[in-house]
Amino acid sequence: MPYCKNCGVKLPEDASFCPNCGAAVKLEVRLALASWGERFIAWLIDVIILGAFLAWLSWPGFTLTPYVPRWVPFIDVSFRNIIYLLYWTLMEGIYGQSIGKMVIKIKVTRLNGEPIDVGRALVESIGKAFLLPIDCIIGWIAFSDKKQRLFNHLSNTMVVKEVRVVA
């Protein structure tokens, strides 16, 4: 939350003038790394939405998921995961955000803050869709300074939010 440079009072996010002293306020938008909590909530929203859709698809009693050996640890390959991969690749490659990220107001960018393309979105979505536990654990250990999952690092992407600061 920004503060008035003139009197030090907390400013509302959309303030043009300080409500206390009337000084003009110039806010600048900067990018900050999204927290793991924000990212988790966005992921959870996406999984709930897509899970409900996929449950509806399989309602008649048949399953669209092919047989996958359960002895392979930390890897999940099924119809559901392919749908997740397509969803995240297209949403984040085209809009920079999935629906969950839109709700939480975070987005995926290149390391320099520029929008990502579908190719980068595909690479960073592979970890989320198929290898999430490994993707997160390696990211937390090896890339904690940028809050990157392994596949964020491989695709040179990061998850950010816009922060308004007094200029």
N, C-alpha and C positions, 0 to 999 in steps of 0.2 A: 504494500500500500504506500503511495507517495505522500510526502509531507510538503507543506508550504515552505519555500526558501525564506520567506519574509518573516513569518511568525511561528513556524514549526508545527502547526496544527495538521492533523491527518486530513487528507483530501479524499473526497469521493472519486472513484475511478474515472468518471466522465466529467470532472470539474474543469471549467474554463477559468473560473475565478475562485479564490480562496473564500470560503463561507465566513471566515472569521475576520480577515483584514481587507478583503476585496482585491488583493493583488492578483494580477493576471498570471495564469498558470499555463505553462507550456509542457505538455506531456509527450514523451518520446516512447515509441514502441521498440522493445528489444526482445531478443529470443533468450530464453532460459531453458535449461534441461528440465524435462518433465520428471517428476518423481516416479519411483517404482510403484507407489500406491496409485497414482493417477493412471499409469499405464495398465496396472492390473485391473482397475475398475473399467477402463475402456475395453480391455480384452474380455472381461466378464460380460459386459453388455453385448458385445459382438457374438460371443458364444451362446448366450441365452437367445438372442434373436435368430441366429442361424440354427441352433438346436431346435427351437420351436418349429421353424420352417421344415427342417429335415424330419422331425417327428410327424408332422402333418403329412409329408410325402409318403412315409412308411405306414401310415395309419391303417390301410386296408388289410394288414396282417402279413404282408411280405416284407422282406428286408432288401434294401438296395446295397447293403454292405457285403462285399465278398469275404470269403474266409481268409483270415489273417492269422498266421501262427502266433500264439500268445507267449511263446517262450523267448521272443526277442525283446529284451528289456529296453525301455525308454524310447521305443520306436513305434509309432502308430500309423499304419497305412490302411486307409479304408476310403470308401466313397465319401464319407463325412469330411475327412481330412483333405481330400481333393477339392471339395466344395469350399472349405475354408481357404485353401491356397488360392483358388480362383478369385474368391471374394476379396481377400486382403490384397492380392496382386493388382486387381483392377481398381478397387477403391483407392488404395494408397498410391498407385501408379498414376491414376488420372486426377484424383482430388487431393492427394497428400494425406488423406484421413479416411478411416473407416467410420461407420456410424457411431461406434463407441467413442472414438477419438473426437468426433464432432461434438458429441454430448459433453465430454470432459474438456473440450477446447484445447486439445493438443494435436500435433501433426508430425509427420515424418518428413525430414529434410535431408539434404546432403550435408556434409560436415561444414560447409561454408554457408549454410542457411538457405540455399537455393532449393527449389522443388525437385523431387526425385522423378525419374521416369519409370516406365513399366518394367524395364530390365532390372533396375535396382530394387524395385518393389518385389519382383519375383524372388530374387536372392534373399532379401530380408524376410519374406513370408515363408520360405521353406522351413526355417527353424521354428517359427510359430506354429505352423500347420502340422509338422511331422516329428520334431525333435525338441519340444518345448522344455522339458526338464534339463536336458543337456545344454541346450541353447542358453537358458537363464543361468544355470550354475557356472558355466565357463565364463559367461559375461560378467556375473557378479564378482568373480575372482580376478579375471584378467583385465577387464575393461571398466572397472568401477568409477574411474575418474570422469568418464563420459556417459555413464549409466547406459552402456550398450550391452545388448545381448550379443552372443557370438556372431549371429547372422547380420546384426546391425554393423558390426565391425567389418565383416566380409564384404558388405555392400556399401561401405563408407556412408552410412546413414546414422541419424540420431533422432530421438523423439524430443520435441521442444514444445514450449508454450509461449505465447506472447505475454510480456510483462510491460506495464506502463510505468515509466519513471519520469520524474521531473527533470526536464532538460536544463 
